[in-house]
Structures are given as C-alpha cells and as structure tokens.
Amino acid sequence: MGYEPLDLFINGQWRKGSGGAGEAVLNPANAQTIGELPHANEADLDEAVVAAVQGFKTWSAMSPFERAAIIRKGMAIVRARADAIAETLTLEEGKPFGEAKGEVLVSADIIDWYADEGCRTYGRVIPARQAGVRHIVQREPVGPCVAFTPWNFPALTPARKIGGALGSGCSLILKPSEETPGTAIAFARALDEAGLPKGVLNIVFGVPSDVSSYLIPKTEIRKVSFTGSTAVGKHLAQMAAAGMKPVTMELGGHAPVIVFDDVDVAKVAKMSVAGKYRNAGQVCISPTRFFIHDKVYGEFVDAFTEMAAAMTVGDGMEKGVRMGPLANDRRLDAMDGFVKDAVANGADLRTGGERIGNQGYFYKPTVLADVPTSARIMNDEPFGPIAPISRFRDLDEVLAESNRLEYGLAAYAFTADTGRATALADGLESGMVGINSFNISMPETPFGGVKGSGYGREGGVEGLESYLTTKFVSQSPA
C-alpha cells in the first residue's frame, strides 16, 4: 500500500498540469511531504469544461440502468481497495485508520445509493382538459456541474458530489481539497477502471479562489455545489447567482447539545465524548456547544472530562489511537486562540488546552466548563477538539441560546420525556436534529442546513433532486 499517486483527471486521462505548477501534500502526523500535487492552469480547466460538456452528452443519453451498473462496478473496486484507500486518507488527513476505512466504505454506499435512486427519477402525467392532449412532466439532469470539497472528509464529501451528479445523469468537474487530494483521486480511478465514459468525471486542483472564479462563470456549467465555510459559501453563491445557476451550499455549523436531567448522564457523556472528538472535532456537524441541565451539570462535566483526558491521541496509523492530529498548523493556532479567549472570559479549563509535542499537529482533547456566551468559542465555529460546556435551567432558555447564532446545520438533544423531545425537535432551528442520538447522516437521509449553514440538500431523494430540472411537455394532436 502507501500513498495514492497524484494527478489531474481530465477527459479520461491521468496527467500533470500544463503549466508545471503544484504544491506539496503533507502528513499532519509529522508534517512530512507525502506527495506532489499538480495544479491545473486555465488551459487545463478549459479542457475540463469541454470534456464535461461532451461527457454529459454521452452520459445523459445512457439509460439510468446502464449508468448504475458502471457506478456500482466502480464502488465494488473501491471496496476491494478499502484498506489502501483508507491508508491514503489517514496519511493525508490524520484520522485513525479504522475511522478512515469506515468513511471509505460509507462513501461507497452513498455513491451506490445515488446510482440506484437515479433509476427512480420518475416524471408524471397530468390529466388534460381536452381529449387527445397529454400533459407530461419530465425530470432531466441539469447538465455539467462543478463541485468543491474541503479537507476534513476526503472521501465522504466528494462522494456526495460524485454520487448526486453521476446518479442523476450529470457530468462533474470536482475540485477536492489540495490538502487531501489522494482519496478523491482513488475513487475516480475506480470509476475510470469500471468503464466510466470520458469526461463524465474530471478532477482538477489549483489555487481554490482561482479555480472557482474561473469555472463558476463558465456558461457551460449549469450547477455549483460547495461544502466549506459560510464566508466562502456566500461568495461562491453570489458568483453563481450572476449566471442564474442553482447551487447547493453545505456550510459551517456550531451544533448545540442539550442534555436534560432525566437521562443516564454517564451514557450521554460517553456518547458526547465520542461524537465531539471524532476526527479531532473537525466535523461540520460536530457537537460543539454543550448545554447541561443545572441538576446534572457537575456529574456530566466530571464524567466528560475524565474520558476526554484519557483519550489516546497519536498517528492515525498506530493501533489504539482514538484521535489523530489536526489537519494543519493553522488549526493549532486557532485552538490556542479559542482557549485563551474563553479562559480570559471566565471559563474553567478542566483538561487539555495545549499542543502535544512539537512534531505534527496534535492537540489535547480540551474541556472548558462554565463558558459564558461572551467567549468567542460560543459564537464562532471552533472546528477542533474543544468542548465548551455551560448550564441551563429551563427549556425556553436553552432553546433561545441554541438558536441565537446564524448557524443552523445540526442540533442534538437528550431527554426521556416524549413531549419535551417533540418540543425540542420543533423548536430547534436546524436542518438536522438528533434526539437521543448523534447519528444524523446516512445515504438515504437529507443532509444540509438553514440560515448561515447554507441551503439545498445532499443525500436522500432531496440530494438527487438538486441535480435535476423539470420539463413540462404539453402534446396535442397535429
């Protein structure tokens, strides 16, 4: 095994960039170079657009059954190579190998699900008012698409874009993160070997702002999909709006976790620790702001802190490691900033709060208790292994605080009271709500947010819908 070879993929060809530009890819566990990534220049991007246009003509003309067969063959290849692809993922992103392999397998499931759902892009016949007339509604792929994905889930986020586009009959130009490029490349290789026609899927890299500002305005591009920060999402959405192009925006989150006093506190604390420190907290739906009922606050904080302090942190390729490094050195500085600000605002640092060693980007699982709303971490998404915990006393109070921010991607609540659970599900302003569970993301369920967390959905029938357009045909006798 080892690290995936890095290339551009344009019109069915694996190649380097025409201009010779590129960058090093680093292993976050030791900051060592593991690969050299080529960049696409404008000529390469133009070739990708031409290829996507031709690829769309070929792909959309095929039956959904034929398309699904090719996609499923590609995902069978991915599963056969799951260990190798997971190693690439861990080397470039840092998460533990077992977590990485799980992500690879779930990503294959996502793409397979879209392939199957693409066979069910049904239209309908509307009864006409005159004899001999047929009113038909057809669902058609929107056209060549462009998608941009971040570094924190190198398999999962590209899979959502690839699955949605290809499952609906669209072609796609995908720009994965330059920091974690190998995993998406591995998926594209599998689809290429499965017989995917040329131009249907193209993979490019470069300076992110240069690539997006060049591709999005292209008249041939009919849809834009982006996963990343709210600030960048707003900018790309404005760019797409200039061309009246539909967009799917899966943006930042700052998920509240509400824990009432009628639950098994130790059990919920254990679930919360697992959810919080998954991928070192670098998850858009990560449980982030913990609100614990005053009656069980001390018990919860003590249990949570004990488990966080005992967590094994290290190289994701080593056995027994439960949390890997942060993705880059920028995240280390960000974590220090959040902790120092919270303590300055009166928070109690219970454990962590500092870097581990001086090689790689490791940071201790951190717990902050009695964090006031004035602390920056209660307002800005931390995207790291820091758990700020506060107390509350009644439902209306905690709902107001949970809904206070512009974010609305995910929210969680734990209670044994059915009526209260319903009130929480109804009252939380969020695209996804987990009641007594952190499991809110599956291939068949819609994924996305409200407010500043974006719009549009990935996953579920809604995810496929976003790559389709509606055509109405009224047919009368000659």
Secondary structure, 3 states (H helix, E strand, C coil): CCCCCCCEEECCEEECCCCCCEEEEEECCCCEEEEEEECCCHHHHHHHHHHHHHHHHHHHHCCHHHHHHHHHHHHHHHHHCHHHHHHHHHHHHCCCHHHHHHHHHHHHHHHHHHHHHHHHCCCEEECCCCCCCEEEEEEEECCCEEEECCCCCCCHHHHHHHHHHHHHCCCEEEECCCCCCHHHHHHHHHHHHCCCCCCCEEECCCCHHHHHHHHCCCCCCCEEEEECCHHHHHHHHHHHHCCCCCEEEECCCCEEEEECCCCCHHHHHHHHHHHHHHHHHCCCCCEEEEEEEHHHHHHHHHHHHHHHHCCCECCCCCCCCCECCCCCHHHHHHHHHHHHHHHHCCCEEEECCCECCCCCCCECCEEEECCCCCCHHHCCCCCCCEEEEEEECCHHHHHHHHCCCCCCCEEEEECCCHHHHHHHHHHCCCCEEEECCCCCCCCCCCECCCHHHEECCECHHHHHHCCEEEEEEEECCC
